[in-house]
Amino acid sequence: MEDLTQDEWTEQLAKDDNAIILDVRTDAEIADGVIPNTIHLDIYKGQEFIAQLEELDKNKNYYVYCRSGNRSGQACQIMEQLGFGNAYNLEGGMLEWTGDVVDLE
């Protein structure tokens, strides 16, 4: 797991052909919009969250964010324990995000 600033996160993401963006906020929080091309898995769903993670390809690179960077950091640690090779936490989360935001469809 690695904590990245927004600049580092977006720069690395732009060059990564093996990237998946993961939003671990609640349903209510994502109603305010998400970073484009996001997969949403609510970390507060506990065992269901872990089961959903287990269905993902562990060989991909995951760029994980939440509201402030706390839960996404926890999610990255969980992913590491589950055998994911690369999980990158967005420091500051959506509170500090200045990039594009779209509605989750």
C-alpha positions in Angstrom: 0.0 0.0 0.0 1.2 3.5 -0.8 -0.3 6.9 0.1 -0.2 9.3 -2.8 -0.9 13.0 -3.1 -3.6 13.9 -5.6 -0.8 14.9 -8.1 1.0 11.6 -7.7 -2.2 9.6 -7.8 -3.5 11.3 -11.0 -0.1 11.2 -12.7 0.5 7.5 -11.9 -3.1 6.6 -12.8 -2.8 8.3 -16.2 0.2 6.1 -17.1 -1.3 2.9 -15.7 -2.9 0.6 -18.3 -3.7 -1.9 -15.5 -5.6 0.5 -13.2 -8.9 0.3 -11.5 -10.4 3.2 -9.4 -12.2 2.1 -6.3 -14.5 4.3 -4.2 -15.1 2.9 -0.7 -17.6 5.5 0.5 -21.2 5.0 1.5 -24.1 5.1 -1.0 -25.2 8.5 0.5 -21.7 9.9 0.0 -21.4 8.8 -3.7 -24.6 10.6 -4.4 -22.4 13.8 -4.5 -20.5 12.3 -7.4 -17.5 10.1 -8.0 -14.2 10.2 -9.9 -14.8 9.0 -13.5 -14.6 5.3 -14.2 -15.0 4.3 -10.5 -16.1 1.0 -9.0 -18.0 1.5 -5.8 -17.6 -0.9 -2.9 -18.8 0.4 0.5 -16.2 -0.4 3.2 -18.9 -0.2 5.9 -20.6 -3.3 4.5 -18.0 -5.4 6.4 -18.0 -9.0 5.3 -19.9 -8.1 2.1 -17.1 -5.6 1.3 -14.5 -8.3 1.7 -16.5 -10.7 -0.4 -16.7 -8.1 -3.2 -12.9 -7.5 -3.0 -12.3 -11.2 -3.3 -14.1 -11.1 -6.7 -11.7 -8.5 -8.1 -8.5 -9.3 -10.1 -5.6 -9.2 -7.6 -3.2 -8.5 -10.5 -4.6 -5.1 -11.2 -3.4 -1.8 -9.7 -6.1 -0.3 -7.5 -6.4 3.5 -6.9 -8.6 3.8 -3.8 -10.3 6.8 -2.3 -13.0 7.8 0.2 -14.1 11.1 1.7 -10.9 12.0 3.6 -8.3 9.3 2.9 -8.9 7.4 6.1 -11.2 4.6 5.0 -9.4 4.2 1.7 -6.2 3.7 3.7 -7.9 1.0 5.7 -9.3 -0.6 2.5 -5.7 -0.6 1.0 -4.5 -2.5 4.1 -7.3 -5.0 3.9 -6.5 -5.5 0.2 -2.9 -6.1 1.0 -3.9 -8.7 3.5 -6.1 -10.4 0.9 -3.1 -10.6 -1.5 -3.6 -7.6 -3.7 -0.2 -6.5 -5.1 -0.8 -2.8 -5.6 -3.2 -0.5 -3.8 -2.7 3.2 -3.8 -4.5 5.5 -1.3 -5.6 9.0 -2.3 -4.4 11.3 0.5 -7.1 13.8 1.4 -9.8 11.9 -0.5 -12.8 13.7 -2.0 -12.4 16.6 0.4 -9.3 17.7 -1.4 -10.0 16.3 -4.9 -9.9 19.0 -7.6 -10.3 16.7 -10.6 -13.3 15.7 -12.5 -16.4 14.4 -10.7 -19.3 12.6 -12.4 -22.5 10.9 -11.2 -22.2 7.2 -10.8 -24.5 5.5 -13.3 
